[in-house]
Amino acid sequence: MKLIFSIAFTLLIYTSGAQEFMGVKVEGDKATFISKFKAKGFIITRAENSNVVTMKGTVGGKQYELLISSTPKTKQVWKVSVYLPEATSWSTLKSEYEDYLGILTEKYGEPEKKYSFFSSPYDEGDGYEMSAIKLEKCNYSAFWSSSVGIYIAISKFQQVRISYENEKNSALDDLEKKQINSKIF
């Protein structure tokens, strides 16, 4: 099982130091990026607005959800968040988080920052971990530098989330948002 997990995750992470998810670089225009995932069997489940698209697909027998963010003007992909399937128990969720954190740490070294605690009144082992997660009282996350652009966390949706951010296109997103906001005022 661990071997299957490792193989499936290897398909998900960067290769050769380049930012890639399933062999698709986290860059370029949104339409082309989305078409590459459609070719891999992913389907669009929601287009929240013109800058965010949600897709679902299966990798290694598990269904994943992608949240693809693009810049407002030039529609360049700047971030992809991958959501693993929702967990039904704390032990499963924590185990998945630790497994993926271990793989990322092995590949990229120790994260720049790492947190693993519950906020009051919750504690690990109190039996209320899943409630704490829904209430955003669970703080399990790790960040790698902006040049690597990876973030992993347990989300309030009881899922492990891994985000891949393109540093160059993230700066472009900030610039385009400032340009749009300056025209409004």
C-alpha positions, 0 to 999 in steps of 0.5 A: 500500500505504501508503495502504491501511495508513493508512486501515486504521489510521485505523479503529483509532485514536481519533477527535476526541480521544475514546478509540475503537477502530473507532468503539467508545469504550473505556468502558462495560460489558463485555457491550455493548462485546463485542457492538459488536465482534461486530456488526463481525464479531469473534468471542470466542476465549478468555475467560481469566477474568471480567475478560479476553476475547480476540476476533479479527477482520479490519480492512483485510484484516489479522486483529487480536486484541483483549484486552479488560480489565474491572473485577472488580466492575462489569465496566467496560471499562478497557483494550483491547490490539490485537495486529497479526498475528505477523511472521516477520521483524525488518524487517517487525516493525520497519517495522510498529512504526515506521509505527504509532508515526509515525501515533500521534506525528503524532496525539498528539505525541511520546510521553512516553517512547520506547525502541528498543534490544536488551538484551545480548547482542543487537544490532540487525543481529546476525541474532538479533533475532527470538530476542531478541524471544522472550526479551524482550530487545527494548525497542521501546516508546512511552508517551503520558500517562495522559490520552491512555492509549496504549502501543505496543510490540513484544511477545514474541509477535513482534507490534506491540501497541497498548493504549488505556486509559480513565483513569477506568475504570483508576482504578475497576479499581484501587479494585475490586481493593483492595476485593476484596483487603481482604475477603480479608485 
